[in-house]
């Protein structure tokens, strides 16, 4: 693999020239280095770009605003290649107001051609290109200047192989007739298929641990506290955990406080926000009971829902081995449990389930539904095989 010329952009005038050059490129590899531990919004420290004939590092700490660069990234006429690009999408939304217009995520593509998911960048480079990358700067302090020689080398290596990897994986996707599947997944990542994105974000509080011990009124309090915490962290640009830890949100709701003293006795709760917290709780108590959130489904499931879910997860894993797919990219445990839960209740699978859309609905859902509904029987055919199960019709099992 040829070595490409390397460029470091540190001055505003150099950034202008760089952007003019990039505007003529139809395909870019992109990576970023940022620090997000001590703020709500990540602190962008370095942008790495690869083209067919050049590797570029852009230093936003010295070039000033890189708005023109982000405009190039959101242009759908330009393919942007990333690895595990969720953070790049987030940064692009933050500074350009929208996601990249034409994205190719290597990690997702690898999962769609039968490689592990999620697969690290170094492992992917090793498995597809036979190159070993150094790992020495994964926890480096990217805000310090000047950058060391080791940091610079690491940063260049992070994008050096993105375009060759894209070419390899795109060819595999074509061979398996899954290019459209990949396009669908990349669109899901950028939010283009998520018409209900705002609603989903408002339900993120459901991911908190410990909700199962709370009644509906206290769930309403947790929801209100979660929204307050997000808004406060964004306004002050401080980490969420510095405002209030997850476990403390649950504890506050459990206690349902009426006075400051009720909060002061909670160990680990910062006192600077006690008045605001008490007001949030008081306002949540005023919500009409019919607007309380429903109880957490997973804590109401009977045992057989869990048992059948485990069976279907095994069937899904076996199916994905046969079809060269990463099973945990195809569906999560929660996706499969939701399917079983809907069957148990005699309800339709909710439309927000990923299994009801696109290639999953066409190629995956019918297979596991057939087992769930008793139209297919599962047996162990060859315990030593990579895919040890056989899924037959009940009549075939009876004849065997």
C-alpha positions in Angstrom: 0.0 0.0 0.0 1.7 3.3 -1.1 2.6 6.0 1.4 0.6 9.2 0.9 1.9 12.7 1.4 1.0 14.0 4.8 -0.1 17.6 5.6 -0.8 19.4 8.9 -3.1 22.4 8.7 -2.6 24.9 11.5 -3.3 28.3 10.1 -6.5 29.9 8.8 -5.1 30.6 5.3 -3.9 26.9 5.1 -7.4 25.8 6.1 -8.9 27.8 3.3 -6.5 26.2 0.8 -7.3 22.8 2.3 -11.0 23.2 1.9 -10.6 24.3 -1.7 -8.7 21.1 -2.3 -11.2 18.9 -0.5 -14.1 20.5 -2.4 -12.8 18.7 -5.5 -12.7 15.3 -3.8 -15.7 12.9 -4.2 -14.6 10.6 -1.3 -13.1 11.4 2.1 -12.0 9.4 5.1 -12.8 11.2 8.3 -11.9 10.8 12.0 -11.7 13.1 14.9 -10.0 13.4 18.3 -11.9 15.1 21.0 -12.2 15.4 24.8 -15.6 15.0 26.3 -15.0 14.0 29.9 -15.3 17.4 31.5 -18.0 19.1 29.4 -21.4 18.5 27.9 -20.4 19.4 24.4 -17.2 17.6 23.3 -14.0 19.7 22.9 -12.8 19.1 19.3 -9.0 18.8 19.3 -8.1 17.4 15.9 -9.7 16.4 12.6 -8.1 13.8 10.4 -8.9 13.5 6.7 -7.8 11.0 4.0 -8.2 11.4 0.3 -7.0 9.2 -2.6 -3.7 11.1 -2.7 -3.2 12.9 0.6 -3.5 12.6 4.4 -4.4 15.7 6.3 -4.5 16.8 10.0 -6.6 19.9 10.7 -5.9 21.6 14.0 -9.1 23.5 15.1 -7.3 24.8 18.1 -5.1 27.0 15.9 -7.0 27.4 12.6 -10.1 29.0 14.2 -13.6 27.9 13.2 -13.7 25.1 10.6 -17.3 25.8 9.4 -16.4 25.5 5.8 -14.9 22.1 6.4 -18.2 20.8 7.9 -20.1 22.2 4.9 -18.0 19.8 2.8 -18.9 16.9 5.0 -22.6 17.4 4.9 -22.6 17.7 1.1 -24.3 14.5 -0.2 -22.2 14.6 -3.4 -19.2 13.6 -1.3 -18.9 10.1 0.3 -17.6 10.3 3.8 -15.9 7.1 5.1 -15.8 6.7 8.9 -15.2 3.8 11.4 -17.8 3.7 14.2 -18.8 7.1 13.2 -21.5 7.9 15.7 -19.4 10.6 17.3 -18.4 12.1 14.0 -22.1 12.3 13.1 -22.8 13.9 16.5 -20.0 16.5 16.0 -21.2 17.2 12.5 -24.7 17.9 13.8 -23.3 20.1 16.5 -21.2 22.3 14.3 -23.0 22.1 10.9 -26.5 21.6 12.1 -27.0 18.4 10.1 -25.5 14.9 9.7 -23.1 13.9 6.9 -25.1 13.6 3.7 -23.5 10.5 2.3 -21.9 8.2 4.9 -20.1 4.9 4.8 -19.4 3.3 8.2 -16.8 0.6 8.1 -17.9 -1.0 11.3 -21.4 -1.4 10.2 -20.3 -2.7 6.7 -18.1 -5.3 8.4 -21.0 -6.6 10.4 -23.1 -6.9 7.2 -20.6 -9.1 5.5 -20.2 -11.6 8.4 -17.4 -10.0 10.4 -17.7 -9.3 14.2 -19.7 -6.3 15.3 -18.6 -4.0 16.8 -15.1 -4.5 15.4 -12.3 -2.1 16.4 -10.4 -0.1 13.8 -7.1 -1.8 14.4 -8.6 -5.3 14.3 -10.4 -4.5 11.0 -7.2 -3.1 9.4 -5.4 -6.3 10.6 -8.0 -8.7 9.3 -8.6 -7.1 5.9 -5.3 -5.6 5.1 -2.8 -7.5 7.2 -1.4 -4.3 8.8 -0.8 -4.0 12.6 -1.4 -0.5 14.0 0.1 1.0 17.2 -2.2 1.6 20.1 -0.1 3.9 22.2 -2.1 7.1 22.0 -5.7 5.9 22.7 -5.8 7.8 26.0 -3.6 10.8 25.0 -4.3 14.4 26.0 -5.2 15.9 22.6 -5.6 19.4 24.0 -1.9 19.8 24.6 0.3 21.6 22.1 2.6 21.0 20.4 1.5 17.5 19.4 4.2 14.8 19.8 5.6 12.8 16.9 3.8 9.8 18.3 0.5 11.6 18.4 0.9 12.8 14.9 1.7 9.3 13.6 -1.2 7.8 15.5 -3.6 10.5 14.1 -2.5 9.9 10.5 -2.8 6.1 10.9 -6.4 6.5 12.1 -7.4 7.6 8.6 -4.6 6.1 6.5 -6.5 2.9 5.7 -10.1 4.1 5.7 -10.5 4.3 1.9 -8.8 1.0 1.2 -11.0 -0.6 3.8 -14.1 1.0 2.2 -13.1 -0.4 -1.2 -12.7 -4.0 0.2 -16.0 -3.9 2.2 -18.0 -2.3 -0.6 -16.9 -5.1 -2.9 -18.0 -7.7 -0.3 -21.3 -6.0 0.1 -21.8 -6.1 -3.7 -20.9 -9.8 -3.8 -23.5 -10.5 -1.2 -26.1 -8.2 -2.8 -26.2 -6.1 0.4 -25.2 -2.7 -0.8 -28.8 -1.5 -0.3 -28.8 -3.0 3.2 -25.7 -0.9 4.0 -27.2 2.3 2.6 -30.2 1.7 4.9 -28.0 1.2 7.9 -25.9 4.3 7.2 -29.1 6.3 6.9 -30.2 4.9 10.3 -27.0 6.1 11.8 -27.3 9.6 10.5 -31.0 9.8 11.5 -32.4 10.1 8.0 -34.8 7.2 8.6 -35.8 8.2 12.1 -38.8 10.4 11.7 -39.6 10.0 15.4 -36.1 10.9 16.5 -37.2 13.7 18.9 -39.7 11.3 20.5 -37.0 8.6 21.0 -34.6 11.1 22.5 -37.3 12.1 25.0 -37.5 8.5 26.1 -33.9 8.0 26.9 -34.6 8.2 30.6 -36.0 4.7 30.2 -32.4 3.4 30.0 -31.8 4.3 33.6 -31.2 1.3 35.9 -33.6 0.8 38.8 -36.8 2.0 37.2 -38.5 -1.3 38.0 -38.8 -0.4 41.7 -40.8 2.8 41.0 -44.5 3.3 40.6 -45.9 5.4 37.8 -45.9 8.7 39.8 -42.3 8.3 40.6 -41.5 7.4 37.0 -43.0 10.8 36.1 -40.6 12.4 38.6 -37.6 10.5 37.1 -38.6 11.6 33.6 -38.8 15.3 34.7 -35.5 15.1 36.5 -33.8 13.5 33.5 -35.0 16.3 31.2 -33.9 19.0 33.8 -30.5 17.4 34.0 -30.0 17.4 30.3 -31.0 21.0 29.9 -28.9 22.1 32.8 -25.8 20.3 31.5 -26.2 21.7 28.0 -26.7 25.3 29.3 -23.7 25.1 31.6 -21.6 22.9 29.3 -20.8 20.6 32.2 -20.8 16.8 32.2 -24.1 15.2 33.0 -22.7 13.2 35.9 -21.5 16.6 37.5 -25.1 17.7 37.6 -26.6 14.5 39.1 -25.7 10.9 38.8 -28.1 8.3 37.3 -28.5 6.5 40.6 -29.3 9.7 42.4 -32.1 10.5 40.0 -33.7 7.2 41.0 -33.1 7.8 44.7 -34.7 11.3 44.5 -37.8 9.9 42.8 -38.0 7.1 45.3 -38.0 9.5 48.2 -40.4 12.0 46.5 -39.0 14.9 48.6 -41.1 17.8 49.9 -38.4 19.9 51.5 -34.7 20.7 51.1 -33.8 18.6 54.1 -35.2 15.5 52.3 -32.5 16.1 49.6 -29.6 17.1 51.9 -29.5 13.6 53.4 -28.9 11.9 50.1 -25.2 11.1 50.0 -23.3 12.3 46.8 -26.0 14.8 45.7 -24.4 18.2 44.9 -26.1 20.9 47.0 -25.9 23.7 44.4 -29.0 22.3 42.6 -31.2 21.4 45.5 -33.7 24.3 45.0 -34.0 23.5 41.3 -34.4 19.7 42.0 -37.1 20.3 44.6 -39.0 22.5 42.1 -38.8 19.9 39.4 -40.2 17.3 41.7 -43.0 19.6 42.8 -43.9 20.3 39.2 -43.9 16.6 38.3 -46.3 15.9 41.1 -48.8 18.2 39.5 -49.0 16.1 36.3 -52.4 14.4 36.0 -52.1 10.7 36.7 -53.2 9.7 33.2 -50.1 11.4 31.9 -47.8 9.3 34.1 -45.4 7.0 32.2 -46.4 3.3 31.9 -44.6 0.9 34.1 -41.4 -0.7 32.7 -42.5 -3.7 30.5 -39.4 -5.8 31.2 -40.2 -6.0 34.9 -43.7 -7.3 34.2 -42.7 -10.1 31.9 -43.7 -13.7 32.9 -40.8 -16.2 33.0 -41.7 -17.9 29.7 -41.1 -14.6 27.8 -37.5 -14.8 28.9 -37.2 -18.5 28.2 -38.5 -18.1 24.6 -36.5 -15.0 24.0 -33.3 -17.1 24.8 -34.4 -19.7 22.3 -35.0 -17.2 19.6 -31.7 -15.5 20.2 -30.0 -18.9 19.6 -32.0 -19.3 16.4 -31.0 -15.8 15.3 -27.4 -16.4 16.0 -27.4 -19.6 14.0 -29.2 -17.9 11.1 -26.7 -15.1 11.1 -23.8 -17.5 10.9 -25.3 -19.1 7.9 -26.0 -15.8 6.2 -22.7 -14.1 7.1 -24.2 -11.5 9.4 -23.2 -10.2 12.8 -26.2 -11.1 14.9 -25.9 -8.2 17.4 -26.0 -5.8 14.4 -29.2 -7.5 13.1 -31.1 -7.3 16.4 -30.6 -6.7 20.1 -31.8 -8.8 22.9 -34.4 -6.2 23.6 -35.6 -6.4 19.9 -36.2 -10.1 20.2 -37.8 -9.8 23.6 -40.2 -7.2 22.3 -41.2 -9.7 19.5 -41.9 -12.4 22.1 -43.7 -10.0 24.4 -46.0 -8.9 21.5 -46.7 -12.6 20.6 -47.5 -13.4 24.3 -50.0 -10.5 24.5 -51.5 -11.2 21.1 -50.4 -7.8 19.8 -48.6 -6.6 16.7 -44.9 -5.8 17.0 -44.6 -2.1 17.5 -43.4 -0.1 14.4 -40.4 1.4 16.2 -38.8 -2.1 16.3 -35.9 -2.3 13.9 -37.2 -5.8 12.9 -40.2 -4.2 11.2 -38.3 -2.2 8.7 -36.2 -2.7 5.6 -34.0 -5.7 5.0 -34.7 -7.0 8.6 -38.4 -7.2 8.0 -37.9 -9.0 4.7 -35.1 -11.4 5.5 -34.9 -11.8 9.3 -38.2 -11.3 10.9 -40.1 -14.0 9.0 -37.5 -16.6 9.9 -37.7 -16.1 13.7 -41.5 -15.5 13.6 -41.9 -18.9 12.0 -40.2 -20.5 15.1 -42.1 -18.3 17.5 -45.4 -19.2 16.0 -44.7 -22.9 15.9 -44.4 -23.2 12.1 -40.8 -24.2 12.4 -39.1 -26.6 14.8 -35.6 -26.3 16.1 -33.2 -29.1 16.7 -29.5 -29.5 17.2 -28.2 -31.0 14.0 -24.4 -30.9 14.5 -23.0 -29.6 17.8 -19.5 -29.1 16.3 -20.7 -27.0 13.4 -20.4 -23.2 13.4 -24.2 -23.2 12.9 -25.3 -26.2 14.9 -29.0 -25.8 14.6 -31.5 -27.0 12.1 -34.9 -25.3 11.7 -37.4 -27.7 10.1 -41.2 -27.8 9.7 -42.9 -29.9 12.4 -43.8 -32.5 9.8 -40.1 -32.9 8.8 -39.2 -33.4 12.5 -41.9 -36.1 12.8 -40.6 -38.0 9.8 -37.0 -38.0 11.0 
